[in-house]
Amino acid sequence: MKTKSLLIVLFCLATQFVMAQTNWQNIQTVDEVCNAYPQQIKSIFPNLNLNFPGLEAVKKAYESNNLPLACQNLLDYYSKSAQIVKDLPSVSEQSKSEADSTLLDIFNFQNVKGKVPRLPDGHLKWDCMGPENDIEWAWALNRHYPTNGLVKTYFDTGNPKYVKYIDQFTKDWIMNSWPYPAVKSSTAMWRGLEVSFRVKVWSKIFFELWNTKLITPATKLLILSSIPQHAHYARNFHAQGNWLTMEISGLATAASSWPEYRESAAWMEYSMKTMVASMKEQIYPDGVQTELTSSYHLVALSNFNLFAEICKKNKVSLPEYYTKTLEDMWNYLAYIMRPDGFGLLNNDADLLNNRENILREALNYEHPDWTYIATNGKSGTKPSSGPSVIFPYAGHLISRNDYDTEAQWSFFDIGPWGSGHQHNDKLHLSIAAYGRDFLVDGGRFAYRGEVANKFRKYATGSFSHNVILVDGKGQADGPRQTDKPLSEDLYAINKDYDYGSGKFDKFNGVEGTFSHTRSMIYVRGEFWIVVDRLQTDRPRSIETLWHWNPDCQVKAGKDGRVGTQNEHGNLQIIPVDAPDFEVALVKGQETPGIQGWYSKEYNKFEPNTTTIFSQKLKSDDTFVWILWPSEGKSSIIQAKILNKDINAVKVKVTAPGKGSWTITVPYLNSKDVVLTH
């Protein structure tokens, strides 16, 4: 009997659902949404704390079984919220072309543009994976990136058509999200990251667009019905690491935006405990996120920062550790900044300009040194130390001679592999000078889809980095994290030079034993010297890779020398006392293997020149490279090895008009560096 009754109820609900779906676009009023989806709308009220101050009329109507009146009273309550944005733009017919494409269901995610089809009932196809059949594209759609962009466009233009689309888009998604699965998922609709992003967008839609009168009562009530489901997912199915910061910041957004929910206090309490614990787990004492990927460092920081803002808004005190770590994370982004304002392109990062972020936070944290770096010395206070800096847990050595736009800058990676989004690139070196990138990381290309199928292994492997290949093989995975900083034997920063050194001995598919020790000295304001110490138990084929920025015009010269031929800003790579290197310049190669490609943003790529120095290695040996930057055409630099043994190599470098440098470069001991000029 119970089974028969249940089937009747389910049939009635299903019939009601189908009927509502046929005319869902026109469901706008309180009465219409209550009639179309009574069970969904009714679910709002058991999730509310009906004793919350101001909800008296809501409680009375609900307990009287007057659902439409309870809903109207609830909306009347929110219409008085202090969170509502009162200053709206003047109504206009201004348009923006990209936003107008959105109104046609044409979206651009991760540099891939596509149109999401409509189903026969008018709903968007929410699992659409775009032109390249990439689930990342579908996830971006379900994060509500389009409506997030349209909120800004509306405030820029005042055109109501953008808000009307936001209303329909949001309503469409919620209606298609039923039933809430209440299980951990990786589907287009229900995955932790998308859950978090939606809550943050909905908070904007709900409060910032309230006074436009264009977000319909039906859509507002549908949002209120879905928030508890989103909070439940974030509370019970969140991930760890960087994902946790994004997902829990969404939970905290729900708690702070809608404190009327019965569980809001518990959501905030859990968010606080979890975020502090996560920060301790994933941020090194030097302020660097353990994935060691600059873009994801910024993602984690943004979400930790958002949580701090939520706590401040709700007068919730954070531990001193939390606020100090936020400052340290911003400090990292400030001090790794290149002269052009961009951060590191490393691991799965995109090339991001952080200048405006750092200028904003320099004011918040009263850091005039960050202002100085971000303005190329035009404002603020020059840092009291440096100009180079080491982050000893991350193993990131940033070398520079100054902070102006023409300054020399390099990044040397001598740290652990990373806890996520890693590339096999230990001992990689990037160089920029005179407003130009020279030696670069290959970038991340894409995670899924056609671009990833072609380039992903290249991106994550050693072939796209400035490292050494052994018998045609790249590095294997390294240690993910560390519990201690680099030994001071491995780095030094002083007035005249920087020193860094690291060792790696795990290579994929390489028989026997082989290790690569790379030591670098940056002679401040002059040049870099790189020493590669190779130790092997048998003969090997060695390839040393140097990848150039695509803007560089690269030519090979005599004695294995390779350099750029730019009008402004150049770099020479000079092998010292070179053995019989075979030098090749490879650009845009697809066969027999991918080589000579560069990706500064997800799903974007272009050919770049890669210089490959090939050599047969009979036994242990040491290669020495001079990397010589110049503003214009470079002089003829002379260099020779004076001595090399099992501990160090001694090199003499001579430049016309600058004299000579004699440099002892130890393989693994910073105290043994000797530099005379």
C-alpha positions, 0 to 999 in steps of 0.5 A: 500500500505504501509503495502504491502511494509513493508511486502516485506521489512520484507520478504527480510530481513528475507530471507537475515537473514536466508541465512546468518545464514546458513553460519555464521561461515565463515563471516569474512571480511568487504564485507562478513558482509556488504553483510550478514547483511547490516542493522545491520552494517549500524546502526553503523554510525548514532550512531557515531559522524562522526565529531569526530577527525579522522573519516573524511574518515569514514564520507565521505565514509558513506555519499557516500553510500559506506558501505564497505569503511566506515567500512574499514575506521572505522577499520583503525581508530581504528587500531591507537587507544592508547587503543590497547595492543601492547605487545602480547605473543609469538605464541605457542601451549601451552594449558590449560586443562580447557580452552581446555574444553571451546573450546568444549563448556564445561563450568564450572559456579558456580561449575557446569560443563556442555556442551552447545548444538549446534543448527542445524545451528551451533549456541550455545543454548544461553538459556541453563540452564546447568545440574541443569536447573538453569537460573543462569547458562544461565546468566553466559554464556551470561555474556561471562565468557568463553571468558573473561577467554580465553583472560587471557589464550591466554596471558598466553600461546600465543596459537591462538586457544583461540582467534579464539574461542573468535571470533566465540563465540562473533560473535555467540552471537551478531547474536543471539541477534537480534532484540534488545528488547529495554525493561527491561528483565530477559531473558538469553540474555538481563538482566542488569547484563549480558549487563554490563559484556558483554561490559566489556569483549568486550572492552578487546576483541576489544582492547587487541586482536586487534593486534592478527589479529585473531578477524575478521573484521566482529566480530569487526564490529558486536561488534560496531553495538551492543554497542549502544544497550547495552548502551541504555539498561544500561542507560534506564533499570538499577536496583538500589543498588548493581546491579546499580553499575555493570550495570552503570560501564558497561555504563561507559566502553562503553563511555570510550572505544568508545568515538566516539559514539554520545551519549558517553559524555551523557553516561559518564555524566549520569554514573557520576551522577548515581554512586555518588548518588548510592554510597550515597544511598548504602554505610553506613558512616562506609564504609559498603555496605548496603546488609551487605554481604561481597562478594556483598560488594566486587562486589559493591566496584569493580564496584565503583573502575572500574568507578573511573579508567575509570574517571581517564583514561578520566581525569574526576574528581570525588568528594572527597566523592567518593574517600574517600568512596572507601577508607573506603570500602577497609578499611572495607575489611582489618579490617574484614579479618581473620588471614588466609586472608579470609573475612566474610562468612555471608548472601549470601557471599562465603568464599573469600580470600581478601589478594591480593586485600588488599595488592594491595590497601594498596599500592594505598591508602598508608595504611601500616596498611592494609599491616600489617593485610594482611601479619599477621604482617610481613610487614607494620605498626601495626594499631594504634587502635584495634586490634578489630574494630566495624562498627557501622552502619553495626553492625559488631563487629570483635574481635581479640587479634592480627594479626598473623596466630594463632590469635583469631578472631570472628565476632558478628552480631548485626546490621540490617538485610540488604538491599539484600541477607539477612539471618535471623541470627541476633546475630550470632557469628563466631569464628576462632583461631590457624589457624582454623575455629571453629564456622561458618555460614552455607553459601548460597548454591545456588539460583536456581536449585537442590541444592537450592531446597534442601538447600535454605530455610536452608541457608537463615533461622536461622537453619544454623546459631549460634542463638536460635530457639523458639518452632522450629521456626527461626527469621523473617525478621528484619529491612533492613537498618538503618539511625543511628549507634549503640548506644555506650551502645551496644558495647565497645572495650578496652585493656582487652575486647570487648563487644557487645550486641543486641536484637531480638524479631520477630520470624516466627509463634511464638505466644505471645511475646518472645525476645532474647538478646545476650551479648558477651564479648571477654576477649582478648587473652583468651576466649569468654563469651556469655549470652543469655537473654530470655524473654517470656510470656509463656513456650517455647521449646528452641534450641541453635545452634552452627555450626562447621567447617566441618574440626572439630572433635567434641565430647560431654562430661560431663555436657553438654560440647562439644568440638573439638578433633583436634591435633592443635587448639581446642574450647570448648563450656561450658554451665555454671550452665547448666539447663537440656540441651539435647545435640545433635550432628547432621551432614548431616541430611535431615529428618525430616528437613535439619540440619548440612550442610555447603557451603563455595562456591556457589553450593558446600556443605558438612556435618558439625557438629551442636551442638543443646542444647535443653531446656524447658523454663518455664519463663524468663531465662538466659543461659551463655556459655564459648567458650574456645579456646586452641592451644592443648588439653584444660584444664578443665575449671571451671565456675559458675554463681555468680549472675543474675538479670534483668540487668546483670549476674555475672560469675566466670571462672577459668582455671588451670595455668591462675587463675580466672576471675570475669565478670559482663556481662550486657544485654544492657549496655556496661558501666556496664561491670566489669572484674577482673583477 
